[in-house]
Amino acid sequence: MSEPALPLSDDDITEKEPSGLIGSAQRALRVLEIVAGAGDGIAAKAVARRAGYKLSTTYHLLNTLVHEGYLIRLGHGRGFGLGYKVGGLYHSLLGELDVDHQLRDGLHQLHLRVSAPAYYTVFRDTDVVVAAVADSPEFPRAQPLDFGFHEAAHATAFGKVMLASLPARQRRDYLAGAGMPRLTDRTRVTSRDLETELETVARSGIALEIEEFQPQLACLSAPVLDTEQRVTGAVAFSVPVHQFADRRSDLERAARAGAAHFSKLLSAKDN
């Protein structure tokens, strides 16, 4: 019997680090991520410890980020928190991904309706990107399927929806560049197997993945269409695999309804 596959790790989904990177910029971004992950307030010593940097270096990085508006100093000895420029960047990115409050509200309603995390993905250039997520402590999103996730299209339900919509040559080029790594024992890693499944996805308008992305996880997705009936995005849900068979019909109805609603919202914006 083979050993169970491990969950997706950073090494599985990132390329080898290229040469020519600027170390100081990487360190500053690392400090920004640590502050963001700590909640509203973290001391410089804690940042230095988590980053593995000298305290003097950490202070220089923190002061620079404060000066540029990406961090702020909090009162009463609470240390550092995110600055308000970060919010502007986030809203700019949402605008580029065409995600407004109506879509976010609609995704939240889908989450409440099916008691499962709901995802909205879009094409961004050649990437399939998670543009919004609606979840709750009771029904949390699958990690690392968070805002901005753009890997493993061959092993995710929303990725399959969007791959199925591409012309064959464009799909082959995408997969040649992205690769098809084996993430679990059930991941499809040959083009022939995936192409057969994508033909079914294109006909049915529904994509599934059962323990292909992560063990014990199942996902279902439906396409969002533009005014010319081209796939421009996808709605997806994830649930524990032991619940999937009983919940599949309800998840499929909700995914189709949500995708149709989002298609109308996007069409109204274009008119």
Residue frames as qw, qx, qy, qz and C-alpha x, y, z in Angstrom:
[[0.000, 0.889, 0.459, 0.000, 0.00, 0.00, 0.00],
 [0.414, 0.474, -0.034, 0.776, 1.38, 3.42, -0.95],
 [0.253, -0.346, -0.466, 0.774, 1.81, 6.13, 1.62],
 [0.151, 0.849, 0.497, -0.092, -0.90, 8.83, 1.69],
 [0.429, 0.540, 0.117, 0.714, -0.12, 11.95, -0.29],
 [0.314, -0.381, -0.360, 0.791, 0.87, 15.03, 1.64],
 [0.187, 0.881, 0.367, -0.234, -1.08, 18.30, 1.42],
 [0.529, 0.715, 0.086, 0.449, 0.04, 20.89, -1.09],
 [0.555, -0.593, -0.066, 0.579, 3.11, 22.76, 0.11],
 [0.116, 0.895, -0.139, -0.408, 4.83, 25.93, -1.04],
 [0.279, -0.434, 0.739, 0.433, 7.49, 23.80, -2.74],
 [0.473, 0.338, 0.803, 0.134, 4.79, 22.09, -4.83],
 [0.310, 0.824, 0.474, 0.019, 3.35, 25.28, -6.27],
 [0.006, -0.946, 0.167, 0.277, 6.29, 27.69, -6.66],
 [0.792, 0.539, -0.166, 0.234, 9.08, 27.74, -9.17],
 [0.743, -0.209, -0.129, 0.623, 12.74, 27.76, -8.25],
 [0.120, -0.900, -0.102, 0.406, 13.77, 31.27, -7.23],
 [0.665, 0.657, 0.074, 0.347, 15.28, 33.14, -10.19],
 [0.587, -0.174, -0.081, 0.787, 18.53, 35.06, -10.12],
 [0.164, 0.369, 0.203, 0.892, 18.73, 38.85, -10.13],
 [0.387, -0.762, -0.492, -0.164, 16.32, 39.47, -7.25],
 [0.062, 0.628, -0.298, 0.717, 16.83, 42.39, -4.88],
 [0.488, -0.181, -0.777, 0.354, 17.38, 41.06, -1.38],
 [0.002, -0.085, -0.405, 0.910, 16.39, 44.26, 0.42],
 [0.523, -0.054, -0.250, -0.813, 13.06, 44.33, -1.37],
 [0.656, -0.142, -0.730, -0.127, 12.46, 40.69, -0.46],
 [0.337, -0.134, -0.685, 0.631, 13.25, 41.41, 3.18],
 [0.224, 0.024, 0.164, -0.960, 10.89, 44.38, 3.27],
 [0.641, -0.090, -0.445, -0.619, 8.09, 42.33, 1.77],
 [0.576, -0.129, -0.786, 0.187, 8.76, 39.55, 4.26],
 [0.093, -0.108, -0.531, 0.835, 8.42, 42.05, 7.12],
 [0.438, -0.008, -0.124, -0.890, 5.17, 43.35, 5.60],
 [0.672, -0.113, -0.658, -0.321, 3.78, 39.81, 5.42],
 [0.424, -0.127, -0.760, 0.476, 4.73, 39.08, 9.03],
 [0.127, 0.085, 0.333, -0.930, 3.01, 42.23, 10.28],
 [0.565, -0.026, -0.345, -0.749, -0.06, 41.43, 8.20],
 [0.666, -0.105, -0.730, -0.111, -0.23, 37.90, 9.57],
 [0.295, -0.023, -0.699, 0.651, 0.17, 38.98, 13.18],
 [0.182, -0.773, -0.606, 0.048, -3.06, 40.93, 13.46],
 [0.074, 0.900, 0.078, 0.423, -3.24, 44.54, 14.56],
 [0.303, -0.865, 0.341, -0.212, 0.01, 44.96, 16.43],
 [0.956, -0.043, -0.100, 0.273, 3.39, 43.23, 16.62],
 [0.379, -0.853, 0.236, 0.271, 6.64, 44.37, 18.24],
 [0.419, 0.765, -0.475, -0.116, 9.86, 44.83, 16.27],
 [0.254, -0.462, 0.844, -0.104, 11.58, 42.10, 18.29],
 [0.713, 0.188, 0.635, -0.230, 8.86, 39.62, 17.33],
 [0.669, 0.712, -0.055, -0.206, 9.15, 40.58, 13.68],
 [0.148, 0.724, -0.673, -0.023, 12.92, 40.09, 13.80],
 [0.473, -0.242, 0.829, -0.175, 12.54, 36.71, 15.45],
 [0.757, 0.388, 0.475, -0.224, 9.98, 35.43, 12.94],
 [0.589, 0.784, -0.155, -0.119, 11.91, 36.75, 9.95],
 [0.900, -0.119, 0.076, 0.412, 15.31, 35.63, 11.21],
 [0.394, 0.729, -0.039, 0.559, 16.76, 39.13, 10.73],
 [0.409, -0.059, -0.423, 0.807, 18.95, 41.20, 13.03],
 [0.083, -0.758, -0.544, 0.350, 16.98, 43.64, 15.15],
 [0.112, -0.563, 0.148, 0.805, 18.80, 46.64, 13.65],
 [0.022, 0.023, 0.739, 0.673, 17.96, 45.46, 10.11],
 [0.064, -0.566, -0.820, -0.045, 14.35, 44.90, 11.14],
 [0.086, -0.728, -0.311, 0.605, 14.04, 48.43, 12.52],
 [0.053, -0.353, 0.427, 0.831, 15.39, 49.86, 9.25],
 [0.053, -0.233, -0.846, -0.477, 12.84, 47.85, 7.26],
 [0.112, -0.667, -0.705, 0.213, 9.97, 48.75, 9.58],
 [0.097, -0.646, -0.098, 0.751, 10.85, 52.45, 9.53],
 [0.021, -0.156, 0.598, 0.786, 11.04, 52.45, 5.74],
 [0.105, -0.412, -0.854, -0.299, 7.64, 50.78, 5.43],
 [0.128, -0.714, -0.515, 0.457, 6.16, 53.27, 7.91],
 [0.094, -0.482, 0.187, 0.851, 7.64, 56.19, 5.97],
 [0.088, 0.020, -0.712, -0.697, 6.11, 54.87, 2.72],
 [0.563, -0.045, 0.073, -0.822, 2.70, 54.35, 4.32],
 [0.675, 0.031, -0.688, -0.265, 2.57, 50.55, 4.19],
 [0.555, -0.333, -0.682, 0.340, 2.86, 50.19, 7.97],
 [0.220, -0.784, 0.031, -0.579, 1.93, 52.38, 10.92],
 [0.248, 0.139, -0.745, 0.603, 3.17, 52.61, 14.50],
 [0.509, -0.590, -0.547, -0.306, 0.39, 51.76, 16.94],
 [0.200, -0.671, 0.321, -0.638, -0.01, 53.47, 20.28],
 [0.750, -0.477, 0.275, -0.366, 0.24, 52.05, 23.81],
 [0.290, -0.522, 0.800, 0.059, 3.23, 49.87, 22.96],
 [0.846, 0.253, 0.397, -0.250, 1.33, 47.70, 20.50],
 [0.558, -0.176, 0.623, 0.519, 4.10, 47.83, 17.90],
 [0.109, 0.291, -0.496, -0.810, 3.36, 47.93, 14.17],
 [0.571, 0.426, 0.656, -0.249, 0.26, 47.37, 12.06],
 [0.471, 0.392, 0.580, 0.537, -0.68, 47.58, 8.41],
 [0.025, -0.357, 0.007, 0.934, -0.76, 51.05, 6.88],
 [0.516, 0.568, 0.398, -0.502, -3.56, 52.49, 4.82],
 [0.287, 0.563, -0.553, -0.543, -1.72, 52.27, 1.51],
 [0.154, -0.064, 0.983, 0.079, -2.20, 48.51, 1.65],
 [0.413, 0.507, 0.651, -0.385, -5.96, 48.99, 1.44],
 [0.382, 0.714, -0.149, -0.567, -5.58, 51.11, -1.66],
 [0.093, 0.400, -0.849, -0.333, -3.52, 48.41, -3.35],
 [0.273, 0.183, 0.932, -0.152, -6.11, 45.79, -2.43],
 [0.445, 0.645, 0.416, -0.461, -9.00, 47.80, -3.87],
 [0.282, 0.657, -0.455, -0.531, -7.03, 48.53, -7.01],
 [0.029, -0.199, 0.961, 0.191, -6.43, 44.82, -7.50],
 [0.370, 0.405, 0.777, -0.310, -10.12, 44.05, -6.93],
 [0.417, 0.708, 0.030, -0.569, -10.92, 46.57, -9.64],
 [0.187, 0.508, -0.733, -0.412, -8.53, 44.89, -12.05],
 [0.064, 0.026, 0.998, 0.008, -10.16, 41.53, -11.27],
 [0.393, -0.257, -0.430, -0.771, -13.64, 43.06, -11.76],
 [0.426, -0.384, -0.788, 0.222, -14.78, 42.21, -8.23],
 [0.162, -0.454, 0.058, -0.874, -17.22, 44.73, -6.72],
 [0.306, -0.142, 0.657, -0.675, -19.43, 44.74, -3.62],
 [0.798, 0.122, -0.025, -0.590, -22.36, 43.13, -5.47],
 [0.749, 0.277, -0.600, -0.040, -20.25, 40.17, -6.45],
 [0.175, 0.267, -0.783, 0.534, -18.75, 39.84, -2.97],
 [0.528, -0.060, 0.416, -0.738, -22.23, 40.04, -1.43],
 [0.840, 0.193, -0.254, -0.438, -23.50, 37.43, -3.88],
 [0.573, 0.293, -0.744, 0.179, -20.65, 35.11, -3.04],
 [0.129, -0.202, 0.698, -0.675, -21.37, 35.53, 0.67],
 [0.724, 0.042, 0.158, -0.670, -25.02, 34.60, 0.07],
 [0.799, 0.253, -0.519, -0.170, -23.91, 31.46, -1.77],
 [0.275, 0.291, -0.795, 0.456, -21.71, 30.55, 1.18],
 [0.400, -0.087, 0.537, -0.737, -24.63, 30.95, 3.57],
 [0.788, 0.148, -0.157, -0.577, -26.96, 29.01, 1.30],
 [0.864, 0.185, -0.465, -0.053, -24.83, 25.88, 1.07],
 [0.681, -0.685, 0.253, -0.051, -22.87, 26.13, 4.35],
 [0.864, 0.031, 0.212, 0.456, -19.58, 25.74, 2.52],
 [0.241, -0.595, 0.227, 0.733, -16.75, 28.04, 1.48],
 [0.606, 0.713, 0.352, 0.020, -17.46, 29.70, -1.87],
 [0.455, -0.380, 0.365, 0.718, -14.85, 30.83, -4.39],
 [0.532, 0.816, 0.168, -0.152, -14.92, 33.11, -7.42],
 [0.594, -0.298, 0.449, 0.598, -12.11, 32.80, -9.96],
 [0.460, 0.841, 0.036, -0.284, -11.26, 34.77, -13.09],
 [0.789, 0.324, 0.114, 0.510, -8.82, 34.78, -15.95],
 [0.137, -0.940, 0.133, 0.282, -6.03, 37.31, -15.46],
 [0.201, 0.672, -0.643, -0.308, -3.83, 37.26, -18.52],
 [0.620, 0.201, -0.737, -0.178, -2.76, 33.59, -18.64],
 [0.053, 0.107, -0.849, 0.514, -3.53, 32.81, -14.98],
 [0.521, -0.519, -0.588, -0.338, -6.62, 31.33, -13.34],
 [0.155, 0.267, -0.493, 0.813, -6.86, 33.46, -10.20],
 [0.302, -0.598, -0.715, 0.201, -8.98, 33.23, -7.04],
 [0.081, 0.481, 0.095, 0.868, -10.52, 36.73, -7.01],
 [0.454, -0.431, 0.223, -0.747, -12.83, 36.39, -3.98],
 [0.405, -0.087, -0.898, 0.150, -13.61, 33.92, -1.19],
 [0.531, -0.463, 0.072, -0.706, -16.58, 33.75, 1.20],
 [0.624, -0.078, -0.760, 0.164, -16.24, 31.55, 4.26],
 [0.524, -0.695, 0.088, -0.484, -16.70, 31.51, 8.04],
 [0.205, -0.516, 0.778, -0.294, -15.13, 29.91, 11.12],
 [0.777, 0.030, 0.535, -0.331, -17.66, 27.07, 10.87],
 [0.829, 0.433, 0.329, 0.130, -16.94, 26.50, 7.16],
 [0.230, -0.769, 0.325, 0.500, -13.41, 27.77, 6.47],
 [0.618, 0.691, -0.301, -0.224, -11.77, 28.02, 3.07],
 [0.960, -0.019, 0.074, 0.269, -9.40, 25.28, 2.01],
 [0.179, -0.860, 0.373, 0.298, -5.77, 26.34, 2.29],
 [0.246, -0.371, -0.014, 0.895, -4.02, 27.63, 0.26],
 [0.164, 0.559, 0.642, 0.499, -7.13, 28.52, -1.81],
 [0.170, -0.701, -0.316, 0.616, -7.05, 32.17, -0.79],
 [0.333, 0.917, 0.089, -0.203, -7.32, 35.46, -2.64],
 [0.134, 0.822, -0.503, -0.230, -4.68, 35.52, -5.37],
 [0.637, -0.196, 0.738, 0.107, -4.11, 31.76, -5.56],
 [0.594, 0.638, -0.207, -0.444, -3.30, 30.91, -9.19],
 [0.009, 0.443, -0.887, -0.128, -1.70, 27.47, -9.24],
 [0.237, 0.024, 0.965, -0.111, -2.72, 23.85, -9.89],
 [0.550, 0.240, -0.099, -0.794, -5.45, 24.52, -12.45],
 [0.521, 0.153, -0.784, -0.299, -5.25, 20.89, -13.56],
 [0.354, -0.136, -0.876, 0.298, -6.20, 19.71, -10.05],
 [0.142, 0.275, 0.483, -0.819, -8.89, 22.21, -9.02],
 [0.339, 0.587, 0.735, -0.016, -12.54, 22.27, -10.09],
 [0.193, 0.900, 0.112, -0.375, -12.49, 25.97, -10.99],
 [0.164, -0.574, 0.613, 0.519, -9.23, 25.45, -12.87],
 [0.353, 0.149, 0.880, 0.280, -10.82, 22.69, -14.93],
 [0.316, 0.785, 0.487, -0.216, -13.81, 24.88, -15.79],
 [0.113, 0.892, -0.165, -0.406, -11.53, 27.54, -17.15],
 [0.265, -0.381, 0.781, 0.418, -9.08, 25.17, -18.86],
 [0.448, 0.372, 0.809, 0.082, -12.02, 23.50, -20.62],
 [0.314, 0.865, 0.282, -0.273, -12.97, 26.85, -22.15],
 [0.118, -0.717, 0.452, 0.518, -9.59, 27.45, -23.77],
 [0.755, 0.539, -0.297, -0.227, -8.78, 26.52, -27.38],
 [0.983, -0.109, -0.025, 0.145, -6.77, 23.28, -27.47],
 [0.650, 0.436, -0.202, 0.589, -3.50, 24.93, -28.46],
 [0.134, -0.708, 0.244, -0.649, -3.79, 27.64, -25.82],
 [0.837, -0.477, 0.100, -0.249, -4.58, 24.99, -23.21],
 [0.933, 0.089, -0.110, 0.332, -1.55, 22.92, -24.21],
 [0.372, 0.588, -0.240, 0.677, 0.68, 26.01, -23.99],
 [0.456, -0.687, 0.184, -0.536, -0.72, 26.87, -20.56],
 [0.937, -0.332, 0.078, -0.071, -0.17, 23.37, -19.18],
 [0.809, 0.322, -0.179, 0.459, 3.31, 23.17, -20.71],
 [0.152, 0.632, -0.288, 0.704, 4.26, 26.30, -18.81],
 [0.565, -0.558, 0.236, -0.561, 2.42, 25.59, -15.56],
 [0.168, 0.253, -0.942, 0.144, 3.13, 21.87, -15.42],
 [0.770, -0.298, -0.297, -0.479, 0.90, 19.16, -14.00],
 [0.071, 0.404, -0.811, 0.417, 2.51, 18.16, -10.70],
 [0.604, -0.320, -0.721, -0.109, 1.13, 15.20, -8.77],
 [0.230, -0.520, 0.320, -0.758, -0.36, 16.71, -5.62],
 [0.687, -0.210, 0.549, -0.427, -2.12, 13.57, -4.36],
 [0.391, -0.063, 0.899, 0.184, -2.47, 9.96, -5.46],
 [0.441, 0.597, 0.667, -0.071, -5.56, 10.97, -7.45],
 [0.107, 0.755, -0.147, -0.630, -4.14, 13.95, -9.35],
 [0.798, 0.526, 0.267, 0.122, -4.31, 13.61, -13.13],
 [0.345, -0.709, 0.354, 0.502, -0.81, 14.19, -14.44],
 [0.402, 0.046, 0.699, 0.590, -1.11, 13.27, -18.14],
 [0.238, 0.238, -0.188, -0.923, -2.58, 15.51, -20.82],
 [0.335, -0.118, -0.814, -0.460, -4.59, 12.64, -22.27],
 [0.255, -0.438, -0.817, 0.276, -6.44, 11.93, -19.02],
 [0.012, -0.464, -0.291, 0.837, -7.08, 15.61, -18.39],
 [0.210, 0.131, -0.462, -0.851, -8.26, 16.28, -21.95],
 [0.296, -0.301, -0.874, -0.240, -10.85, 13.51, -21.67],
 [0.202, -0.550, -0.651, 0.484, -12.20, 15.02, -18.48],
 [0.001, -0.388, -0.006, 0.922, -12.20, 18.56, -19.86],
 [0.207, -0.128, -0.693, -0.678, -14.37, 17.44, -22.78],
 [0.319, -0.518, -0.792, 0.040, -16.95, 16.30, -20.24],
 [0.200, -0.507, -0.343, 0.765, -16.63, 19.57, -18.31],
 [0.059, 0.153, -0.329, -0.930, -17.22, 21.60, -21.47],
 [0.304, -0.293, -0.764, -0.489, -20.37, 19.60, -22.30],
 [0.421, -0.544, -0.714, 0.131, -21.88, 19.50, -18.81],
 [0.060, -0.766, 0.012, -0.639, -20.88, 22.92, -17.51],
 [0.695, -0.675, 0.160, -0.188, -19.77, 21.38, -14.20],
 [0.543, 0.480, -0.634, 0.272, -16.29, 20.39, -13.04],
 [0.823, -0.556, -0.010, -0.119, -15.43, 18.17, -10.09],
 [0.440, 0.496, -0.680, 0.313, -12.28, 17.26, -8.26],
 [0.842, -0.492, -0.039, -0.219, -12.23, 14.67, -5.51],
 [0.746, -0.556, 0.276, 0.241, -8.99, 14.49, -3.54],
 [0.746, 0.497, 0.100, 0.432, -6.96, 15.61, -6.57],
 [0.125, 0.816, -0.179, 0.535, -5.82, 18.87, -4.97],
 [0.162, -0.475, 0.674, -0.541, -5.71, 17.78, -1.34],
 [0.310, -0.156, -0.936, 0.064, -6.60, 14.57, 0.50],
 [0.095, -0.493, -0.749, 0.432, -10.01, 14.61, 2.18],
 [0.157, 0.519, 0.081, -0.837, -11.21, 17.56, 0.04],
 [0.378, 0.433, 0.739, 0.351, -13.75, 17.69, -2.78],
 [0.065, 0.457, 0.002, -0.887, -14.70, 20.68, -4.95],
 [0.398, 0.564, 0.696, 0.197, -17.33, 21.51, -7.57],
 [0.092, -0.465, 0.102, 0.875, -17.44, 24.45, -9.97],
 [0.465, 0.671, 0.570, 0.089, -19.57, 26.07, -12.70],
 [0.444, 0.146, 0.235, 0.852, -18.63, 28.67, -15.34],
 [0.080, 0.765, 0.261, -0.583, -19.42, 32.39, -15.34],
 [0.538, 0.411, 0.529, 0.511, -20.06, 33.69, -18.87],
 [0.063, -0.345, 0.043, 0.935, -19.70, 37.09, -20.53],
 [0.518, 0.503, 0.168, -0.671, -22.18, 38.65, -22.95],
 [0.546, 0.481, -0.553, -0.406, -20.77, 36.57, -25.81],
 [0.961, -0.163, 0.015, -0.223, -21.16, 33.34, -23.80],
 [0.614, 0.450, -0.548, 0.345, -17.43, 32.97, -23.26],
 [0.751, -0.507, -0.349, 0.238, -16.17, 31.65, -19.94],
 [0.174, 0.767, -0.219, 0.577, -14.73, 34.55, -17.99],
 [0.223, -0.482, 0.626, -0.571, -14.79, 33.13, -14.47],
 [0.586, -0.153, -0.790, -0.094, -16.07, 30.34, -12.26],
 [0.566, -0.528, 0.259, -0.577, -18.00, 29.77, -9.03],
 [0.618, 0.133, -0.767, 0.110, -16.80, 26.90, -6.83],
 [0.676, -0.597, 0.178, -0.393, -17.45, 25.25, -3.47],
 [0.423, 0.329, -0.817, 0.212, -15.24, 22.96, -1.38],
 [0.774, -0.438, 0.101, -0.446, -16.41, 20.41, 1.21],
 [0.400, -0.424, 0.810, -0.072, -14.89, 17.52, 3.14],
 [0.316, 0.204, -0.804, -0.460, -14.81, 14.52, 0.84],
 [0.011, -0.197, -0.960, 0.199, -16.99, 12.38, 3.13],
 [0.289, 0.524, 0.451, -0.663, -19.84, 14.91, 2.68],
 [0.109, 0.336, -0.471, -0.808, -19.58, 15.27, -1.07],
 [0.072, -0.189, -0.915, -0.350, -21.81, 12.46, -2.31],
 [0.054, -0.621, -0.735, 0.266, -24.75, 13.54, -0.15],
 [0.017, -0.746, -0.169, 0.643, -24.31, 17.23, -0.93],
 [0.355, -0.052, 0.578, 0.733, -23.37, 17.10, -4.60],
 [0.136, 0.630, 0.671, 0.366, -26.83, 17.87, -6.02],
 [0.185, -0.917, -0.292, 0.199, -27.34, 20.91, -3.80],
 [0.410, -0.564, 0.278, 0.661, -23.82, 22.16, -4.48],
 [0.343, 0.180, 0.649, 0.654, -24.33, 21.80, -8.22],
 [0.039, 0.804, 0.559, 0.197, -27.63, 23.71, -8.17],
 [0.297, -0.878, -0.091, 0.365, -26.08, 26.49, -6.10],
 [0.450, -0.341, 0.434, 0.702, -23.00, 26.69, -8.33],
 [0.268, 0.421, 0.655, 0.568, -25.08, 26.93, -11.50],
 [0.094, -0.890, -0.444, -0.055, -27.41, 29.52, -9.99],
 [0.398, -0.766, 0.060, 0.500, -24.53, 31.56, -8.61],
 [0.437, -0.110, 0.524, 0.723, -22.63, 31.45, -11.89],
 [0.168, 0.632, 0.617, 0.437, -25.76, 32.57, -13.79],
 [0.227, -0.920, -0.277, 0.161, -26.27, 35.45, -11.33],
 [0.437, -0.593, 0.255, 0.626, -22.66, 36.59, -11.66],
 [0.400, 0.229, 0.611, 0.643, -22.91, 36.36, -15.45],
 [0.033, 0.835, 0.493, 0.243, -25.86, 38.78, -15.32],
 [0.367, -0.850, -0.055, 0.375, -24.02, 41.15, -12.98],
 [0.468, -0.331, 0.433, 0.695, -21.00, 41.27, -15.27],
 [0.299, 0.465, 0.639, 0.534, -23.15, 41.70, -18.36],
 [0.094, -0.919, -0.383, 0.006, -25.00, 44.63, -16.75],
 [0.411, -0.716, 0.143, 0.546, -21.68, 46.34, -16.02],
 [0.434, -0.062, 0.573, 0.692, -20.62, 46.00, -19.66],
 [0.183, 0.645, 0.636, 0.382, -23.83, 47.55, -21.01]]
